[in-house]
């Protein structure tokens, strides 16, 4: 029994150390109340880009920053990720800005439209956001019509919400869209709309076509936008990429953690199953922490749940099940909590949409664990893992 306590002590220590390491390695920048937070968006728009943007938004809002500035230079990327990024930006309760440093092509143009204010470098362009296949080829005609119809409605709504011209936004997506401002023909149908800095800032009927102005740099934007002069620049790290893969593998990590813990209990003195379980749970919490989902609270509840299960096993195994049941509930609740994507300004009680992915991941892990444990328990005696320590390879 003492060996089992030591093993679970190692688990708790490993989890705590890894999460602390994640906090240090992630380089959480110090943000003060009223600061201007700059989030660089460079290269292809992909899932790690979304994780980084989401982390920056949550940090800025939780520290009551004055504004968020997206420092953008991208030719585009995945439209599904762009939709997730615009959804994140549409939740923001503080002013949002985009500085287009050279390029805001394709999906980048859509993300820029999700911010309240757009500034452009003197030599820069925005637009050409039509959806295409990953190979660069056009979509089949029927699928193209459906996709264009959906995205046109989405960007029009988003542009209207943020004070941009919805006709301009739709022309980024739809080559059959003609754009007029008053009596002036701004863009004839037949091609996708792309605007350079001078065109986007041109005043027509008393209002710029799209961008608020031209800015040479972040500092210039801060001055022209009358933003607080203290600027905090967030930095993406390799951990953003790691976080993407870990969160994607969440069901598999939970499966390894649960099955490893089960085998650890069934084989007194064995260490390998406990180590595997500890690694899986550590990676699970670390990945969701780096992705901006889990915090210390989920880890604390997980540790408390493990402690209660140990108390049940060591002292009350034949008298009560209260400690074990409460501990198991806390463990499952902490795993579930760690996967919920909640923003600082949202209600404490998560919405149904926020619960879908955590419910799916946890359900897959639990069902798979039950199947694996059943197979282990029903295996022939000479292969059964829980018979004796000497049979462990």
C-alpha positions in Angstrom: 0.0 0.0 0.0 2.8 2.4 0.8 4.2 1.9 -2.7 0.9 2.8 -4.2 0.8 6.0 -2.2 4.3 6.9 -3.4 3.3 6.3 -7.0 0.3 8.5 -6.8 2.4 11.1 -5.0 4.7 11.0 -8.0 1.6 11.5 -10.3 0.5 14.6 -8.4 4.0 16.0 -8.4 4.5 15.3 -12.1 1.2 17.1 -12.9 2.1 20.1 -10.8 5.6 20.3 -12.2 4.5 20.0 -15.8 1.8 22.6 -15.5 4.2 25.0 -13.8 6.7 24.3 -16.5 4.1 25.0 -19.1 3.4 28.4 -17.5 7.0 29.4 -17.5 7.8 28.1 -21.0 4.7 29.7 -22.5 6.1 33.0 -21.5 3.0 34.6 -20.2 3.5 38.3 -20.8 2.7 40.8 -18.0 -0.4 42.7 -19.0 -1.7 45.6 -17.0 -5.1 47.2 -16.8 -5.5 49.7 -19.7 -2.6 48.3 -21.8 -2.7 47.8 -25.6 -2.2 44.2 -26.4 -0.7 43.2 -29.7 -1.3 39.7 -31.1 0.8 38.9 -34.2 -0.9 36.8 -36.9 1.7 35.7 -39.4 2.0 33.0 -42.0 -0.7 30.5 -42.8 -4.0 30.6 -40.8 -4.2 27.2 -39.1 -5.4 25.7 -35.8 -2.3 26.8 -33.8 -3.0 30.4 -35.0 -6.5 30.1 -33.5 -5.2 28.7 -30.2 -2.7 31.6 -30.0 -5.3 34.2 -30.8 -7.7 32.8 -28.3 -5.1 32.8 -25.6 -4.3 36.4 -26.4 -7.9 37.5 -26.2 -8.5 35.7 -22.9 -5.4 37.3 -21.4 -6.3 40.8 -22.6 -9.9 40.6 -21.3 -9.0 39.0 -18.0 -6.4 41.8 -17.4 -8.8 44.5 -18.5 -6.6 45.7 -21.4 -7.8 48.8 -23.3 -7.6 47.3 -26.8 -6.4 44.3 -28.8 -4.4 44.9 -32.0 -4.0 42.1 -34.6 -0.7 42.6 -36.3 -1.5 40.7 -39.6 0.6 39.5 -42.5 -0.9 36.4 -44.1 -1.9 35.2 -47.5 -4.7 33.1 -45.9 -5.3 29.6 -44.8 -8.1 27.4 -43.6 -11.6 28.9 -43.8 -12.9 26.7 -41.0 -10.2 28.1 -38.7 -10.9 31.6 -39.9 -14.5 31.1 -38.8 -13.4 30.0 -35.4 -11.1 33.0 -35.1 -13.9 35.4 -36.1 -16.2 33.8 -33.6 -13.5 34.4 -30.9 -13.1 38.0 -32.0 -16.9 38.6 -32.0 -17.0 37.7 -28.3 -14.5 40.4 -27.4 -15.9 43.2 -25.2 -12.9 45.6 -25.7 -12.0 47.5 -28.9 -10.3 45.5 -31.5 -7.9 46.7 -34.3 -6.1 45.1 -37.2 -2.9 46.5 -38.7 -2.4 44.9 -42.1 1.4 44.7 -42.6 1.7 43.8 -46.2 -1.0 41.1 -46.6 -4.5 40.2 -45.5 -5.4 37.7 -48.2 -8.2 35.2 -48.3 -9.0 34.0 -44.8 -6.9 36.9 -43.4 -9.4 39.3 -44.9 -12.2 37.6 -43.1 -10.4 37.7 -39.8 -9.7 41.4 -40.3 -13.4 42.1 -40.9 -14.1 40.7 -37.4 -12.3 43.6 -35.8 -13.8 47.0 -35.2 -11.0 49.1 -36.8 -8.7 48.3 -39.7 -5.5 50.1 -40.5 -3.1 49.3 -43.4 0.6 49.8 -44.0 1.4 52.0 -47.0 2.2 49.0 -49.2 -0.4 46.4 -48.3 -3.5 44.7 -49.7 -6.7 43.0 -48.4 -9.3 40.8 -50.2 -9.6 37.8 -52.5 -11.3 35.6 -50.0 -13.1 33.1 -52.2 -13.0 29.5 -50.8 -10.9 27.0 -52.8 -9.8 23.4 -52.3 -6.6 22.7 -50.4 -4.9 22.1 -53.7 -5.7 25.6 -54.8 -8.3 24.5 -57.4 -11.9 25.9 -57.5 -14.6 24.1 -55.7 -17.1 22.0 -57.8 -19.9 24.3 -59.0 -22.7 23.1 -56.7 -20.5 23.1 -53.6 -19.1 26.5 -54.6 -22.5 28.0 -54.8 -23.4 26.7 -51.4 -20.1 27.8 -49.8 -20.2 31.2 -51.4 -23.8 31.7 -50.3 -23.0 30.8 -46.6 -19.8 32.8 -46.4 -21.3 35.8 -48.1 -24.1 36.0 -45.5 -21.5 35.5 -42.7 -19.1 38.2 -43.8 -22.0 40.7 -44.5 -23.3 40.1 -41.0 -19.9 40.4 -39.5 -19.0 43.5 -41.5 -22.2 45.2 -40.5 -21.7 44.4 -36.8 -18.2 45.9 -36.9 -19.1 49.0 -38.9 -17.6 48.0 -42.2 -19.3 48.1 -45.6 -21.0 44.8 -46.1 -20.9 45.2 -49.9 -17.1 45.4 -49.8 -17.0 42.3 -47.6 -19.2 40.3 -49.8 -17.2 41.3 -52.9 -14.1 39.8 -51.3 -15.9 36.4 -51.4 -18.1 36.6 -54.5 -16.8 37.6 -57.9 -20.4 38.2 -59.1 -20.9 41.0 -56.6 -21.0 44.5 -57.9 -20.2 47.3 -55.4 -21.6 50.8 -55.5 -21.2 53.5 -52.9 -23.8 56.1 -53.7 -23.6 56.8 -57.5 -20.1 55.6 -57.8 -19.2 52.2 -59.1 -16.4 51.0 -56.8 -16.1 47.4 -58.2 -17.5 45.8 -61.2 -18.6 42.2 -61.0 -16.5 39.5 -62.8 -13.6 39.3 -60.4 -12.8 39.1 -56.7 -12.3 42.4 -55.0 -8.8 43.3 -53.6 -8.0 46.7 -52.2 -4.6 48.3 -51.6 -4.1 50.7 -48.8 -4.8 53.8 -50.8 -8.1 52.3 -52.2 -9.2 51.0 -48.8 -8.7 54.3 -47.1 -10.3 56.4 -49.9 -13.1 58.5 -48.6 -16.3 58.1 -50.6 -19.5 59.9 -49.5 -17.8 61.0 -46.3 -16.6 57.6 -45.2 -13.5 55.4 -46.0 -14.3 52.4 -48.1 -12.9 50.0 -45.5 -9.8 51.0 -43.5 -9.7 53.8 -40.9 -6.3 55.0 -42.1 -2.7 54.2 -43.1 -0.3 53.4 -40.3 3.5 52.9 -40.7 3.8 50.7 -37.6 2.1 49.5 -34.4 3.3 52.7 -32.7 1.8 54.8 -35.5 -1.5 53.0 -35.1 -1.5 53.5 -31.4 -1.1 57.3 -31.9 -3.7 57.5 -34.7 -6.2 55.4 -32.8 -5.6 57.3 -29.5 -4.8 54.1 -27.7 -2.8 53.7 -24.5 0.9 54.1 -25.2 2.0 51.1 -23.1 2.0 48.2 -25.6 2.4 44.6 -24.7 3.4 42.3 -27.6 2.4 38.7 -27.2 4.7 36.0 -28.6 3.6 32.7 -30.1 5.7 29.8 -29.0 6.2 26.2 -30.1 3.9 25.2 -27.2 0.9 26.6 -29.3 1.6 23.8 -31.8 2.1 21.3 -29.0 -1.2 22.4 -27.5 -3.0 21.8 -30.7 -1.9 18.2 -31.0 -2.5 17.5 -27.3 -6.0 18.8 -27.3 -6.7 16.9 -30.5 -5.5 13.7 -28.8 -7.5 14.3 -25.6 -9.6 11.1 -25.8 -6.5 9.0 -26.3 -4.7 10.6 -23.4 -7.7 10.2 -21.1 -7.9 6.5 -22.2 -4.2 6.0 -21.3 -4.6 7.8 -18.0 -7.7 5.8 -16.9 -6.5 2.4 -18.0 -3.0 3.0 -16.5 -4.5 4.0 -13.2 -6.7 0.9 -13.2 -3.8 -1.4 -13.8 -1.7 0.4 -11.2 -4.4 -0.4 -8.6 -4.6 -4.0 -9.7 -0.9 -4.7 -9.5 0.5 -3.8 -6.1 4.1 -2.4 -6.4 4.0 -2.0 -10.2 5.3 1.4 -11.4 5.0 1.4 -15.2 1.2 1.7 -15.4 1.2 4.5 -12.9 4.0 6.3 -14.8 2.0 6.0 -18.0 -1.1 7.2 -16.3 0.8 10.2 -14.8 2.3 11.1 -18.2 -1.1 10.9 -20.0 -2.9 13.1 -17.4 0.0 15.5 -17.3 0.0 16.0 -21.0 -3.8 16.3 -21.0 -3.8 19.2 -18.4 -0.6 20.8 -19.9 -2.0 20.8 -23.4 -5.4 22.3 -22.4 -3.6 24.8 -20.2 -1.3 26.0 -23.1 -4.4 26.2 -25.3 -6.0 28.6 -22.9 -8.7 26.2 -21.8 -7.6 24.8 -18.4 -6.4 26.7 -15.4 -5.0 25.8 -12.0 -8.5 25.1 -10.7 -9.0 22.0 -12.8 -5.7 20.6 -11.7 -6.5 21.3 -8.0 -9.9 19.5 -8.3 -8.2 16.6 -10.1 -5.6 16.3 -7.3 -8.3 16.5 -4.6 -10.3 13.7 -6.4 -7.2 11.5 -6.6 -6.6 12.1 -2.9 -10.2 11.1 -1.9 -9.9 7.9 -4.0 -6.7 7.0 -2.2 -8.3 7.7 1.2 -11.2 5.4 0.2 -8.8 2.6 -0.9 -6.4 2.9 2.0 -8.7 3.5 5.0 -12.4 2.9 4.1 -12.3 0.1 1.5 -14.7 -2.1 3.5 -16.9 0.4 5.2 -18.0 3.2 3.0 -17.9 4.3 -0.7 -18.6 8.0 -0.1 -14.9 9.2 -0.4 -14.4 7.1 -3.6 -17.6 8.3 -5.2 -16.9 12.0 -4.4 -13.3 11.5 -5.6 -14.3 9.9 -8.9 -16.8 12.7 -9.4 -14.2 15.4 -8.9 -11.8 13.6 -11.2 -14.3 13.4 -14.0 -15.5 17.0 -13.4 -12.0 18.3 -13.5 -11.3 16.5 -16.8 -14.5 17.9 -18.2 -13.9 21.4 -16.9 -10.4 21.5 -18.5 -11.9 21.1 -22.0 -14.5 23.8 -21.8 -13.7 26.9 -23.9 -14.9 29.7 -21.7 -14.1 33.4 -22.1 -13.8 35.8 -19.2 -17.0 37.8 -20.0 -19.2 34.7 -20.4 -21.5 33.4 -17.7 -20.2 30.8 -15.3 -22.6 28.2 -16.5 -21.4 27.0 -19.9 -23.7 26.9 -22.9 -24.7 23.7 -24.7 -22.4 24.5 -27.6 -19.4 24.9 -25.2 -20.2 21.5 -23.7 -20.4 19.5 -26.9 -16.7 18.8 -27.5 -15.9 18.0 -23.8 -18.9 15.7 -23.6 -17.8 13.9 -26.8 -14.1 13.5 -25.8 -15.0 12.3 -22.3 -17.7 9.9 -23.5 -15.2 8.4 -26.1 -12.6 8.0 -23.4 -14.9 6.4 -20.8 -16.5 4.0 -23.3 -13.1 3.0 -24.7 -11.7 2.6 -21.1 -14.6 0.3 -20.2 -14.0 -1.9 -23.2 -10.2 -2.1 -22.6 -10.6 -2.8 -18.9 -13.2 -5.5 -19.7 -10.8 -7.2 -22.1 -8.1 -7.1 -19.5 -10.3 -8.5 -16.8 -11.7 -11.3 -19.1 -8.3 -12.4 -20.6 -7.0 -15.9 -19.9 -5.5 -16.3 -16.4 -1.9 -16.8 -17.6 -2.2 -13.5 -19.5 -4.3 -11.6 -17.0 -2.3 -8.5 -16.0 -3.7 -8.4 -12.5 -2.6 -11.9 -11.4 0.9 -11.2 -10.1 3.7 -8.8 -10.4 6.0 -11.4 -11.9 3.8 -11.6 -15.0 4.3 -7.9 -15.8 6.9 -7.8 -18.7 
